[in-house]
């Protein structure tokens, strides 16, 4: 009986480790890392006050490079509400990738991540530069 319990505990521990490895590895961030700006039709970026639709290739590339440079690690669901920036990347294939960025939290297609640092300032600089170029979309 004791050997059976030890064997069952070992199997349960291995299954837990495998499930955790799959959960961490299934981050779907590769989609972002492998993305090319030529595949993007437009990017909509907003902060709580205004938003812009980015359509020029160079501007999409600048924002995409900033997003791809983020170091993120998978985490459990975020209990914080709000956002500093919402980003919808609309691909030419018709797919839409959704991101939200808050100082210590990033959501990518409904998966939650912890950034290694606060990326709001760098995204904010790009956002402010774009505000000079693009009109604020009506709400």
Protein Blocks (a to p, Z undefined) as FASTA:
>chain_A
ZZmmmmmmmmmmmmmmmmmmmmmmmnolmmmmmpcfklpmbdcdddfkbccddfbfklmm
mmmmmmmmpccddddddfbecdfbdcddddfkopacdddddfkbcceehiacddfbdfkl
mmmmmmmmmmmmpccddZZ
